[in-house]
Each structure stands twice: as structure tokens, then as C-alpha cells.
């Protein structure tokens, strides 16, 4: 970053022009606020003081002089120093004070045409010691209660080259026009450079802020992803445990069903040809066994399964182990080896073995 420096806006005003009497008349920026060098110290002309109404009123109808006189202008010496006068009106634009003025002295008009057209205010004020910083510039004193006395036409004004008269091009030499254009271009370039630097600094600051926001969002996303990964791992573990438990319980249920089925077939084998009933339902097997045992032909229409099971258990409660082994397991073993049987599976033979043990204990 470059060191902060004072910059002035270029303020365009109506150009000075000749009246029919040969006077120069128009408007000009005559002073501004800011920090100025006075001898060996810097004094602040604060906007509150420079643009104060009581101070601005003293700009009305005061003498215009050729350079600053060695004394303040008053009624006793005005005829000696006066080369023109300011008007009744003043205005404030941007950081400058604009007044109307008329220059009546021919020698001074010739000097202005030759290139002497900066202005400088002559005034009195109270100077108080006050240290501070204004627009990036340190100061040690401050001006207050400004009272303007005269407006001087000078070669170089304290308020800067921007505080000067402007004219129709016919009144100025080509060299002076070139100097003015160069001067204003340099001021414009400085202003543009400063504005571009400010925009660049602002853009960089905004980008840094956005980068920080992106970094924070990225951290939040990473934390969220870690939580998701942890939940997914937990979910996989729980799913595996659930599947294992389901498989275990399914095997237990199937084993129990096989044992119950084998037990039913074993008891019915005393009165039925088992192979003919291997694919029948438990209800149908019990009804067939009851009818075979009692030599009847009951249909049991409308009778619930619990009643039929009770009748079956009462008639066929005990079994012949040899008949069970021969008639039941022989058929089931054959069905186990038949790949077309939907009941075949990797645990089926183990279930048959478990059924055999269960029946053997009875």
C-alpha cells in the first residue's frame, strides 16, 4: 500500500470571460478545507470552520489584489491595492468555496493572460494548538473564526493549483493550455489511480472474507462428512448384526418347524403311507390319520385346527422308533437329495439330524 497523501477533486466552473468594459468576470474556486503548511507547522482548516456561515459571509464584496499586500486591506489603503472585487454570492461544492469576482485592472488582466491565474485568500483567524490527523495528514494546530479580508491573484496558491481562475481558450497561450491540460490530466490520473487502488483493496478484502467463509464451510462439510461416515459404519454394523440375528432366528424357526413336521409324520406313519402325504398340510395329514385310525371318512368341515390336533394327539400319541426311522427319514433323506425340492438347502440335513435326535428321545 502506498503512503496516504492528500488528493483534490478537479472542480469545473464557468470560465472567466471579458465584459464589454474589458473587465474579467466569472467564478473561481478560492479556498478549501484541509491541512496546510504555514511556516514550520501544519495547520488544519476544518470543514466546520471553512464552511461556517459567519466565515463565508466575509467573502462578499472584498477587494481583489495583485499578490498579497504587506498589510490587511481597509479603507485607508484600498485604492492602492484594489484591482477588482468579489461578488455578493458564494457557493460550496465538494471541498471548495466558489465566489464570483471581477478584475478591473488592465495590468493584472495582462498578467493573468500571461499565466498568472492562481488565487489565494488573505484572512485573519484564531490559531489554537491541537494535534490530530485529518484525511491521513497529521497537524499540530487548528484555525478557527476565519474572517476573509482580500483575494490575491498569485503565481502559486497555498490551497493548490486546483484553486485558480479558468478562462476561454482565446485568452490563454497554447503553452498555457498545454500546461493546464497536463496538470489536470496528472490530477485525474492520480485520482483514478487512487480510486483503482481503493477498488482493488476493497476487492481483495472482499475476496479474503469470501475465502474465510469458504474455509469455514469446507470445515463444516468435513465435520458433517465424518459424522456421516461414522453413522454409515454404525449402520453397517447394526445391519450385519440384525441380519445375523435374523439368520439365526430363521434357522431356529425352520429347525423347529422341521422337528414338528417330522414328529407329525412319524406319528402318522403308523396308519398312513408317508410318501403319499409328504407334501400335504399338517391339517390334512391329521384328518387322514384320524380317519385311517378310526376307519371313518369324516370331512371335519368348519372344525378348527386345535380340535383336529387334539383328536390326532389322543389317537396317535406314541410311535414305533423302527417305523419312524424306516418310513419317515428314508423319505425325507430322499427329498433332501432331490435338487428340485424347494425344501432342500445347506441346513436341511442338519435339521433332519436334529429331528431324528428329538424323536429318538421320546
N, C-alpha and C positions, 0 to 999 in steps of 0.2 A: 504494500500500500504506500502511495506517495504521501508526503507530508501535507497536512491540511493547509490550504492557502486561501486568501480572500479572492473571490471572483465577483465580477459585476455583470449584471444583465445589460445587454445593449438595448437602450430605450429610444425608440424612434419618435421624433417630434416634428411638427410643421417646420419647414425650412425658413430661415431668415430671408427676407426679401426687401427690396427698396420701396420706399413710399414715393409719391410724386414730388415730395420736397427733397428727395435724395437721402433721407434717413434710412437706417437699417432697422427693421421691426420684425418681431416674431416671438417665438417661445424658446426657452432653453432650460435644460436641467442644470440647476445651480448649486445643489448641495445634496448630501445623502447622509445616512447614518453609517456607523462603523467605527473601527479603531484606527486612529491616525497618529502619525509621528509628529510630535511637537518638541523640537529641540532634542533632548536626550531621553524623552519619555514617551510612552504611548498613552493616548487619552481616548476614552470611549465616548462617542456621540450616540447615545442610545436612542432607538426609535421613539421611545416615550418622551424624550426631550426634544429631538429634532422635529417631530411631527406634532408637537403640542400646539394647540390653537393660539395661545398667547404669544408663542415664539413666531409662528408662521405669519401672524398679523403684522409683525415688524418688517416683513419683506415688501409691503406695499409702498409704492412711490418713494423708493430710496434712490440715491444717486448711483450712477454707473461711472466707474473711474478707469483711467488708463494705468494699470498696475495699482498696487496698494499704496496709498499715500502714507507719509510718515506719522500721520495723526488721524484721529477719527474725523469724519466729515460732519460739519454742522453749519449753521447759518453764517458763521464768520469766515469760512474758507470754501464753501460750496462752489462759488463762482470760479475758484482756482482749480478745483479738481473735477468738477462735474462734466462728463462727456455724454451723458444720457440719463435715463431713469427707468425704473421698473414700473410695471402697471399696477392696476387695482386688484388683479386676480392672481391666484396661485393654485396649484394642484399637486397632489401626491400620487405618483404612480410607481408601482413596485417599490424600490428602495430610494427613490429620488424625489426631490422637490422641484417642480416646474413653475417658472414665472414668465410673464410677458415682459419684454423690455424693448426700449427704443434707444438707438445710438445716433446721436445728432452731430458729433464732432467729425469733420472730414478727415483729419489726420488719423484718428483712431479707426475710422472706416477703412482707410487705405492700409493700415497695419493689419486689420482683420482680413482684408482681401489677400494680403501677402502671406497669411498663415497664422497670425496671432489670434486664435479664437477659442482658447480655454478660459474658463471663468473660475473665480474664487471669491467666497464671501468674506467680508470683513465684519466682525461682530465682537461683542463682549459677552462674557459668561462667567459663572462661578465654577471654579475647578476644585473638586474635592478629592482627597486621597481615597482610593478604593481599588483593591486588587481583585481581579477576576479573569474570566475568559469569555469572549463573545465571538460567535461564528468561527471558533477554532483559533482565535488570536488572544494572547494574554495582554492585559492592560494594567496600568498602575494607578490611573486617575480617571475621573469621570466629569464630563461637562454638564452643568445644569443652568437653568434660567438663561437661555440663549436669547440675545437681543441683536438683531441684524442692523448694521449701520450703512454698508455700501456693497456694491457688487463690482469687482475688479475684473477687467479683461487682462489676462496674463498669458505668458508663453506656456506655463505648466502649472496646473492647479493641484492643490493638495488632495482634492477628492478624486483625482484620477482623470485620465484622458477621456473617459466617457462623459464627464461633466464639461461640456463645451458647446459652442454655437454650431449650428448647421445651416448651410446656405444652398441657394440654387447653384448648379454647377457652373453657370456663366460667371459667377463671382470669384471662382477659385481656379488656380492654375492646374494644369494637367498633373504636375508633380504632386501638388497638394491632394488632388483627387486620388491619385495612386496611393499616397501615404494613408489617407483616410480608409480607403478600401482595404489596404493591407492590415491596418490597425484593427479594423472591425472584423476582418477575417480571422486574425490571430485570436481576438477575444472570443469569436464564435467557435473557433477550433478548440480553445481552452475550455469553453463551456461545454461543447459537445463531448470533448474527451472526459471531462469530469462527469457528465451525465452518463456516458457509456461506462465509465468505471463504476459509478454508483449502481447502474443496472446490472453490471457484471457481478459486483459484490452481492447485490440482492439475490441474483440468480444462484450464485454459489451457496449463499446462506440457505436459500430455499432447498437446494439440492442436498445439502448436508442434512437438513431437517428431514427431508424425504428418505435419505439413506438410513437415518437413525430409525425412522418409522418402519422401513422395510426390514431392518435388522431385528427390531423388536417383534415384528410379525413373524419373521423367519424363526426366531427363538420359540415363539408361541406354537408355531406349526410343528417344530421339532418335538417340543414337550407333548403336544397332542398326539403326534405320531408314536412317541414312546408309550403313552398310555394305551393307544390303540393296539400296538404290538403286544403289550402286556396283557390286555384284555383278550386278544386273539389267542395267545398262548394259554391263558386260563381257560378260555372257551374250548380249545382243542383238548386240553387235559380233561376237562369236565365231560366233553363229548366222548372221549375214549373210555373214561370211567363208566359213563352211562351205558355206552354200547357193550362194555364188558359185563356190566351188571345185567343188562337186558339179555345178552347171550347166555349168561349163567342161569338166569331165571328161566329163559326159554328152554334151555337144556333140561333144567329141573322139571319144568312143567311137562315137556314132552316125555321125559323119563317116567314121570308119574302116570301120564296118560297111557304109556305103553304097558306099564306094570298093571294098571287097572284093566286094560284091554286084554292082556294075556291072562290075567286072573279070571275075567269073564269067559273067555274062550275055553280056558282049562276046565272050568266048572260045567260049561255047556257041552263039552266034548263027550260026556258020559251018555248023552242022548241024541247028539247031532253029529253029522259028518262035517267036521270043522272047515275043510277046504271049500265046501259049498257056501259057507256063511262068512268067509274071511273078510269080505268087503261090505257086509251088511252093517246096519247101525246097531248100537247096543240095545235099543228098544226091540228091534225086530228079532235079534238073537234071543233075548229073554222070552219074548212071546212064543217063538218057535220051540224053545227048550221046554217052556211050561206045557205047551200043547203036546209035545213029544212025550214028556214025562207022564202026563195025565191021560194021554191018548184022547185028546179033545181037539176041537177046531175053533177055539174062541178067537174073536177078532179084537177084543178089548177097545172098541171104538168109544171115544170120549173119556177113556180112563187115563189118568196122569201117570207119568213115568215113575213117581215114587211108589205108587201102588204096585205096578208091574215089577219093580225092583224088589219089593218086599215079598211078593209071591215067589219070584225066582230064588231069592236067598233062602226062603223056607223049604223049597223043594230040592235045591241043588247046593246045599251048604258045604259038603265035603267032596274031595276029589281023590282019584287014583293017581299017584305020582307016576307010575309007569305009563298010564294012559296019557297023562299030561305031556310027559316027555315025548312020547311017540306021536301023538296026534297033533298037539299044538306047536311045539318047537320045530318039528320037522317041516310043517307048513310055513312057519314064519322064517325059518332059515332059508327055505327055497325062495320065498318072496324077497328076502334081503338080497339075494344074489341076482335077482331079476332087475336089470337096469331100467326096464320100462316101468317098474313100480314106483309111483311118486313118493312112496314112504321111505325108499332107500336113501341112505345118507351116511356120512362119516361116523356119526354117533349111534347109528341104529343097532349095530351088533352089540355095542356096549349096553344099550338099553335092554336088548334081549337077554343078555347075561344077567343084568340086574333083575329082570323079571323072573328068570329061572331061579335065582337065589331067593327071591321073595316067596315064590310058590313052594320051593323046597323046604322053607321054614315052617310051613303050615302043617 
